[in-house]
Amino acid sequence: MKTQVCIIGGGPSGLMLSQLLHLKGINTVVLERQSREYVLGRIRAGVLEHGFAALMREAQCGERMDKEGEIHDGFIIAHDGKMDRIDLHKYSGGSSVVVYGQTELTRDLYEARDRMKGIVIHNAEDVQPHDLKSANPYVTYRNGDEVVRIDCDFVIGADGFHGVSRKSIPRDVLKEYEKVYPFGWLGVLSRTKPVSPELIYAKHERGFALCSLRSQVLSRYYIQVPLTDTVEDWSDEAFWAELKRRLPAEVAAKLITGASIEKSIAPLRSFVAEPMRYGNLFLAGDAAHIVPPTGARGLNSAASDIYYLYHAMVAHYQNGDSTGLDKYSEKALARVWKAQRFSWWMTTMLHTFPDSIAYDQKLQDTDLAYLFSSEKALGSLAENYVGLPF
């Protein structure tokens, strides 16, 4: 098999790049280790920055997002018995975010690839890139007993943190930066009406909590838990009781509880791999960087990688201009590190750290007090939350 761009990873990043390139006449093959049902079963982020939403529309996949997604012009930080609202529209110069579940977004992208007869190969086993430093790289995968070879011009590694792509870069070339936080998020998805039309981030001495939503009938709630906890440690009743303890009384009183339809614990970590290019391999999304979910930057950081790669590939194939490809790693990492800083800051400000001393707690309180005393500080938060320019 031969194609121009071989994309490893059939999540939203790989699918979006494939769709965008297809619309420009650039051929792609997408390889995904899991089944489509497995990919669509992942419950992930649901807050899309305005640039991501624009990219979905450019990919001709934004119709359902615009119809069913919810425009959010702000969110709430609950702390010290108060509920302070961040007016994103006001402080970001008129921007907002779209709340639309990653599962739905991925489904839209799959349907678009199906319509255009895009090649997305599922259950591809033992995927391996080869000859990445040469002008003729290729990728192999196993289909039952058969080994299939795909010759290509470029390989895109969009196969997540545990994927093969990043591991294909020699250890003496790759530099990794990581911070592991001493807690995780226990998340529950329930078919209940959300407690608030906007997200509520709650700072509490018992630990952080977040009230989020996927739609007006589907709610997503989180509480901070120790890394030693397991899902089995938390019954639905125990989760709802603890969530109520961490929310302001007026919010807890309105909370509608119900059976969980998905429950999981995600450890929080920050991670960046540099460079994001090795020969004709380009990393994108979780293959190159991870952020804590506190600032809603994970999927959005991946989208900025796709934006840069898409425009660089189009310039290369249509104009013979490889400047964007040559500068991809540098450009992508500049934005990635800004997202890392913002996510680290939000996480540090709102969570309870088990080893913190009184001095640390005072700094947290001062950080919040300063935030709500300064329009410039609120502007910085809003600018980052709705998404920095690509």
CORSUL-V386190 format. One record per residue. N is the residue number from 1. PHI is phi in degrees with one decimal (NA if undefined). OMEGA is omega in radians with two decimals (none if undefined). Layout:
# CORSUL-V386190
n = [N;N]
phi = [PHI;PHI]
omega = [OMEGA;OMEGA]
This chain:
# CORSUL-V386190
n = [1;2;3;4;5;6;7;8;9;10;11;12;13;14;15;16;17;18;19;20;21;22;23;24;25;26;27;28;29;30;31;32;33;34;35;36;37;38;39;40;41;42;43;44;45;46;47;48;49;50;51;52;53;54;55;56;57;58;59;60;61;62;63;64;65;66;67;68;69;70;71;72;73;74;75;76;77;78;79;80;81;82;83;84;85;86;87;88;89;90;91;92;93;94;95;96;97;98;99;100;101;102;103;104;105;106;107;108;109;110;111;112;113;114;115;116;117;118;119;120;121;122;123;124;125;126;127;128;129;130;131;132;133;134;135;136;137;138;139;140;141;142;143;144;145;146;147;148;149;150;151;152;153;154;155;156;157;158;159;160;161;162;163;164;165;166;167;168;169;170;171;172;173;174;175;176;177;178;179;180;181;182;183;184;185;186;187;188;189;190;191;192;193;194;195;196;197;198;199;200;201;202;203;204;205;206;207;208;209;210;211;212;213;214;215;216;217;218;219;220;221;222;223;224;225;226;227;228;229;230;231;232;233;234;235;236;237;238;239;240;241;242;243;244;245;246;247;248;249;250;251;252;253;254;255;256;257;258;259;260;261;262;263;264;265;266;267;268;269;270;271;272;273;274;275;276;277;278;279;280;281;282;283;284;285;286;287;288;289;290;291;292;293;294;295;296;297;298;299;300;301;302;303;304;305;306;307;308;309;310;311;312;313;314;315;316;317;318;319;320;321;322;323;324;325;326;327;328;329;330;331;332;333;334;335;336;337;338;339;340;341;342;343;344;345;346;347;348;349;350;351;352;353;354;355;356;357;358;359;360;361;362;363;364;365;366;367;368;369;370;371;372;373;374;375;376;377;378;379;380;381;382;383;384;385;386;387;388;389;390]
phi = [NA;-134.1;-147.8;-85.4;-128.2;-100.4;-107.9;-94.4;119.1;-106.5;-84.6;-60.7;-65.1;-64.3;-66.3;-64.9;-62.9;-59.0;-64.8;-62.9;-67.2;-57.2;-65.0;-102.5;80.5;-102.8;-79.2;-138.3;-127.5;-107.8;-111.0;-127.5;-68.3;-95.3;-77.8;-61.2;-61.6;-65.4;-60.4;-75.2;-87.4;-71.7;-100.8;-133.4;-59.2;-139.9;-106.6;-107.1;-70.6;-61.9;-67.3;-64.9;-59.5;-64.3;-66.7;-61.7;-67.0;-63.2;-80.1;60.5;-126.5;-99.1;-62.1;-71.8;-58.3;-70.3;-82.4;-104.5;-69.1;-111.8;-78.5;-114.3;-95.5;-172.7;-150.3;-118.1;-111.8;-95.9;-161.5;50.7;77.2;-115.9;-126.6;-103.7;-96.7;-94.0;-87.2;-61.3;-60.7;-69.0;-88.1;-103.2;83.2;104.7;-91.8;-153.3;-123.2;-114.0;-94.1;-155.2;-61.8;-61.4;-60.6;-67.9;-60.7;-65.4;-60.9;-61.2;-67.9;-59.8;-64.1;-66.6;-66.0;-63.6;-59.3;-95.2;56.7;-68.9;-91.4;-123.8;-102.7;-94.9;55.6;-79.9;-98.0;52.0;-66.1;-148.7;-79.2;-137.5;51.1;-68.7;-87.1;-91.7;-80.6;-130.8;-69.6;-151.1;-127.9;-115.2;-148.7;-106.9;-119.5;67.6;-93.5;-96.7;-97.3;-105.7;-111.4;-119.9;-84.4;-155.9;-88.5;-138.7;-116.2;-106.7;-95.6;-120.5;-104.6;80.0;-61.1;-96.3;-73.9;-82.6;-62.0;-62.3;-69.6;-82.1;-87.5;-55.2;-62.7;-80.1;-101.1;-81.5;-121.0;-118.9;-120.1;-146.1;-133.8;-103.9;-87.0;-83.7;-163.0;-132.4;-111.8;-90.4;-111.1;-127.6;-105.8;-137.5;-86.3;-135.7;-67.8;-59.3;-73.2;-144.8;-70.0;-123.0;-64.1;-119.3;-97.1;-115.3;-95.3;-146.4;-64.3;-81.2;133.4;-68.4;-144.0;-138.6;-104.6;-127.0;-157.4;-111.0;-163.2;-76.1;-125.3;-134.8;-111.0;-130.2;-124.4;-136.8;-134.4;-71.6;-136.0;-64.1;-64.0;-79.4;-73.0;-123.5;-58.8;-65.0;-73.6;-121.7;-73.6;-57.3;-62.4;-66.1;-62.4;-62.3;-63.3;-70.7;-58.6;-61.5;-63.3;-92.5;-97.7;-55.5;-54.8;-68.6;-78.2;-58.2;-66.7;-95.3;-65.5;-96.0;-100.8;-171.9;-64.7;-75.7;-102.8;-160.6;-144.3;-155.7;-118.1;-114.3;-67.9;-98.4;-149.0;-114.6;-152.2;-140.6;-111.3;-128.8;-79.3;-97.3;-133.9;-139.4;60.9;-105.1;-103.1;-124.4;-87.8;-146.9;66.4;-62.2;-63.4;-116.4;-157.7;-129.8;-129.0;-60.8;-73.9;-55.9;-99.1;55.3;-104.4;-59.5;-62.5;-69.6;-66.3;-63.2;-62.9;-67.9;-59.5;-64.0;-58.2;-65.9;-65.2;-57.7;-68.1;-67.7;-66.3;-62.4;-62.8;-66.1;-78.3;-91.8;-121.7;67.3;-104.3;-100.6;-58.9;-63.0;-67.7;-65.2;-101.0;-55.7;-60.0;-61.7;-69.9;-64.0;-65.6;-60.2;-76.4;-57.5;-68.2;-67.8;-66.1;-60.9;-60.8;-65.2;-65.6;-61.7;-63.9;-61.7;-65.4;-65.2;-73.5;-108.8;-98.2;-96.3;-96.9;-62.0;-103.9;-74.1;-105.5;-56.8;-61.2;-61.3;-65.0;-64.2;-63.9;-58.1;-61.3;-68.0;-59.7;-66.9;-61.9;-65.3;-52.5;-86.7;-104.7;-130.3;-66.9;-69.0;-65.8;-63.8;-64.3;-64.5;-61.3;-62.6;-59.4;-71.7;-68.9;-79.2;114.4;-68.1;-59.1;-71.9]
omega = [3.12;3.07;3.10;-3.10;3.06;-3.08;3.10;-3.13;-3.11;3.00;-3.08;-3.13;-3.12;-3.13;-3.12;3.13;3.11;-3.13;-3.13;-3.14;3.11;-3.12;3.09;3.08;-3.14;-3.05;3.12;2.92;3.12;3.09;3.14;-3.08;-3.08;3.06;3.09;-3.13;3.12;-3.13;-3.11;3.10;3.14;3.09;-3.05;-3.00;3.13;3.14;-3.08;3.07;-3.02;3.12;3.09;3.14;3.12;3.12;3.08;3.12;3.12;3.12;-3.11;-3.14;-3.01;-3.02;-3.11;3.07;-3.12;-3.13;-3.01;3.13;-3.11;3.07;3.10;3.14;-3.13;3.01;-3.01;2.94;3.10;-3.12;3.05;3.12;-3.12;3.05;-3.12;-3.11;3.02;3.14;-3.08;-3.10;-3.11;-2.97;3.11;-3.13;3.03;-3.13;-3.14;3.05;3.10;3.06;-3.08;-3.00;-3.14;3.11;-3.13;3.11;3.13;3.10;3.12;-3.14;3.08;-3.11;3.09;3.11;3.10;-3.12;-3.08;3.12;3.06;-3.11;3.06;-3.06;3.13;3.14;3.08;-3.05;3.06;3.11;-3.12;3.03;-3.12;3.02;-3.03;3.14;-3.12;3.08;-3.10;3.11;3.04;-3.12;3.06;3.00;-3.12;3.05;-3.01;3.12;-3.07;3.02;-3.09;3.14;3.08;3.05;-3.05;3.05;-3.07;3.06;3.08;3.10;3.11;-2.98;2.98;-3.05;-3.06;-3.07;-3.06;-2.96;-3.12;-3.13;3.12;3.09;-3.11;-3.08;-3.13;3.08;-3.03;3.04;-3.08;3.10;-3.08;3.00;3.12;-3.12;-3.04;3.12;3.08;3.04;2.96;-3.10;3.10;3.02;-3.11;3.11;-3.11;3.10;-3.14;-3.11;-3.12;3.08;3.08;-3.14;3.05;3.02;-3.05;3.01;-3.06;-3.11;3.10;-3.14;-3.10;3.00;3.11;3.01;-3.13;-3.11;3.02;3.09;3.14;3.09;-3.10;-3.07;3.11;-3.12;-3.12;2.92;3.06;3.12;3.08;3.13;-3.13;-3.12;3.03;3.10;-3.12;3.12;-2.99;2.96;3.08;-3.11;-3.14;3.12;-3.09;-3.14;-3.13;3.10;-3.13;3.14;-3.04;-3.13;3.03;-3.03;-3.09;3.09;-3.14;-3.11;-3.10;-3.03;3.06;-3.11;3.12;-3.13;3.10;3.04;3.00;-3.13;-3.10;3.06;3.12;3.04;-3.13;3.10;2.97;-3.08;3.04;3.03;3.08;-0.07;3.09;3.02;3.01;-3.07;3.12;2.99;3.11;3.10;3.09;3.06;-3.04;3.06;-3.08;-3.07;3.12;3.02;2.96;-3.08;-3.02;-3.07;3.13;-3.10;-2.98;3.13;-3.13;3.06;3.08;-3.13;3.12;3.04;-3.12;3.10;-3.13;-3.13;-3.14;-3.11;3.12;3.13;3.13;3.12;3.14;-3.04;-3.07;-3.05;-3.10;-3.09;-3.10;-3.12;-3.12;3.10;-3.12;-3.08;-3.05;-3.06;-3.13;-3.09;-3.13;-3.11;3.11;3.12;3.12;-3.10;3.05;3.06;3.07;-3.13;-3.10;-3.14;3.08;-3.12;3.12;-3.13;-3.11;-3.07;-2.92;-3.09;3.03;-3.11;-3.03;-3.09;-3.08;3.10;-3.08;3.13;-3.14;-3.12;3.09;3.10;3.08;-3.13;-3.13;3.11;3.12;3.14;3.13;-3.13;-3.05;3.07;-3.02;3.09;3.11;3.09;3.09;3.10;3.12;3.11;-3.09;-3.13;-3.14;-3.06;3.14;3.06;3.07;3.13;3.06;none]
